[in-house]
Amino acid sequence: MSARVTSRGTAAGLLALALVTSLSACSNGSSDDSASGGEGSSSLTLWDPYPQFDESDAWPQLVQKCGEENGVTIERTGYDTTDLTNQVLRAAQQGNAPSVLVVDNPVVSTLADGGVLADNDTTGLDASGVEDNILAAGEVDGQTYGVPIGANTLALYYNKTVLSAAGVDPSTITDWDSLTDALQKVEDSGKNGITFSAIGTEEGSFQFLPWFWGSGAELTDLASSDAQSALSLWSGWVQQGLAPQTVISNNQQSAWEEFLTGDYGFVENGTWQLGPVKESGLDWGVIPIPGRDGGTAPAPTGGEFVTIPTQADTASYDKSAAVVQCLTSADNALETDTTLSYVSALADVQEQQVSADADLQPWVEAVSAARGRTSDGLGTDYPGISEQLWNAVQAALSGSQSPQAALEAAQQAAGSN
Amino acid sequence: MASTLTPVADPARASAPSQVSAPRPRRRRRPERWAAAAFLAPLVVYLVAFYAYPLYRNVELSLRNYTVASFVNGGAQFTGFDNYRTVLSDPVFVQALWHTAVFTLGSLAVQFTLGMALAVFFSAHFRLSGLLRALFLVPWLLPLIVSSSTWAWMLNGQSGVVNAGLHAVGLPEPQWLSSPTWSLVAVLIANIWIGVPFNLVLLHSGLQAISSDVNEAAALDGAGAWQRFRHITFPLLRPVSAITLLLGLVYTLKVFDIIWIMTRGGPSNSSTTLATWSYQLSFGGLIPKFGPGAAVGNLLIVVAFLAGLLYLRYQRKAEL
C-alpha cells in the first residue's frame, strides 16, 4: 500500500515538475524573443567594466546619446572587471549575450577564440586609424575583433616634497640601480620608498610586467635569468623595507591610497590616476619606469575594447556596429577618454588631448611605447602564463620561495597548460 | 548520582512521537491521493530544481574538459575523472586540505570552548546579562562583507589598529595578511570571532533546558561548581553540543567570504582552503577553469556529507 502511494506521489511530482519546466521554457522563449529583437526592435544591451559610473556621469550619458542618434535605447550594465568575463561566458552559453560588450583587452583574444565575439568583417566595424600596438590585442588569426576605446599604461608617480626632503633628484633616475639608491635615500629620510600592487590577480601581473620586460625577459620563458633579476629587484625592495609588505595584498587602488597618505616617495600606477592626483593636493611628478640598464621599460597597454558578441540574429549587428562607431569615433573619443582619464587610441585625438592638458604628454609617449600583453603570438596562452607569473611574484615577495625557485615552478606550470 | 539523572532524560523520551499509537490507516479514496500528491509536489519540485539539478550539473561539469569555446558552444569532451586527477596531483591540494583541516578544527575548538564558557557565564542570571548576551550576538548579525573588511582593515600590516596596539606595548608586529606564516592565523581569528555567538546561543538554550533540580541535588550531595559542570551540565548538554559542532563543522568547511575578502587565499596559497581554491579555479583567474573548480567543490561536498553521516551514526548510538 505505502509503496503504491509513493509511486503515485512520484508520478504526480514528476508531472508537476514537467508542468513547471514547460512553463519556464515558455517564459524563456518569450524573453529570448524580446532580447534578440525582431524587425521592430529598438533596444540594445551594453555591458562594461565601469560600475563606478551612474546615469549622471559622462560615460553613461554618451552611451545614451549614441543610442538616440541611432534610434535605439541602450540598457547599460556595469560589472567588476573580473566578474564581467564570467558573466559574458555564462550569457553566451545561454544565448543571450549583450549586443555590445566593453571588455579588458587581454581577454579579447580568448573570447574571440571561444566564438563569443563576432569579427569586424562580419559586423561591419571599422578600426582603421587606431595605433597598431593598441589594436594588436584585438587581432586573432588575421581577424580584428572590436575597436579600442582608449589606452592606458603604467609609470612612476613621485611625491616632490618627499623626494626633495630626501635629497633625491628624479631626473637622475635612469636605471634600476639609481632607482634603488633613490628609494634608500627616501627610506633614510624617514619616509617609505615605493609602493605598488603585487596582488594575486591580473593587476599584479600588469604591474610586474614593466620590470619583467625592462630586464629583457620574455613571457615565453618565465624562468630566464633576466626574469629572475626582475623578481629579485622587487623581493629585494620588500626584504630591505624599501617597499612595504602590504604590496602583496594591495590592488592598484590600495597602493594609490598608500601614496596619497604622503608617506611614500614613489608609486607605480596608471594613466587613470592623473585626474585624482591633481585633486589630491600633493606636489607630484611622473617619470617613466626605467629599464634595468637604462632607457624606458616597455609597459603593458591597458584599456578596453568595444566589441560585438556573436548573436543568433545577425540582423542586429548593423545597429550595434553603428553604436560602437559612435562611441569610438574621433568626435566622441576625446570626451570618452577624458572621462575615463585614458589616452586615445587615435593619433589625431592624442594631439587634441595633449593640447588640452599638457600633463598627458608623458602618458601619450608611454602608451605609444607600450606593449600588448597578448602580442608576440601569445594570444590565448597569455591568461595561463599571467596566472603563473602572479603566483611566482606572490611566492617570492612573501618569502615562501626564492625568486629563482618561484619562476622555475611558474614556467613548468605554464608550460604544462 | 546516576539515579538523579534518569528522571531528566525520561520526559524527553516519553514525549517522543513513536510512543503515540497511530490509528491503522484506512484505504484512501482517489481524490485524497491527488490532494496528497498536490501537497507533496511543491516540495519535490523545489528539491529537484534547487538541489538535485544543480548537484547533477556540478558533477557533470567536473567530468568534462571545459574550455571557453566548449563552455559557450557545448560539446565539451567527456574526460572521466581527469579533472579529479589534475586536482589531486596539484601540490595546492595538499596545502588546501591541510589548511581546511586546521581552519575548521581550530575554529570549532576555540568557538565551542569560548561559547560554552560564555553560555555558562550567562546562565547565572545577573543584572544586564540579557543586554550583554544580545551584544554578543552582533558579530553574527553583521553582514560578512562588513566584518571581513573591518578585520582586514584592523589587521593591515602598515596602518592596522592591531599592530598599532602591539607596537604600543612593545610586541613584534606580524604582517597578518601578507606573510605566509600569519595569514591563516589572521583569517582564523576573524572566523572565531564571528562564530562564537552562534555557539553561545545554542549552548545557552541547551543550558536553559536543564532542570535546576539536578544541579541543586548535586550541590546538596557536596559537588563543587567544576564537578557539577563536568558530571552534570556537560553530559546533559551532549545532544546540543553534538548538533552545535556538526552545524559548525558544515558551516566552517565552506567558509569562503571571510578568507577571500581578507587574503584571497594568499599570499602564495598560504590561507587557501578547499572552498577558496574551488572559487579561485572557477572564477578567480582571467579565464575560468570550471572543470577542476567543480571537482574541488564536489570533494568538499563529500567531506561535509561524511561529517553528516558521522553525526547520524552518533545520534543513533545515543538513542539506543
Interface residues (C-beta under 8 A of the other chain):
Chain A: M1 V5 R8 G9 T10 A11 A12 G13 A16 L17 V20 T82 D83 T85 N86 L89 A92 Q93 P106 V107 T110 L111 D113 G114 G115 V116 I199 G200 T201 E202 P244 Q245 T246 V247 I248 S249 E258 T261 Y382 P383 G384 S386 E387 N391 Q394 A395 L397 S398 G399 S400 Q401
Chain B: P25 R27 R28 R33 W34 A36 A37 A38 L40 A41 P42 V44 V45 V48 A49 T67 V68 A69 F71 V72 N73 N156 G157 Q158 S159 Q175 L177 S178 S179 P180 T263 R264 G265 G266 P267 S268 S270 F283 G284 G285 L286 I287 P288
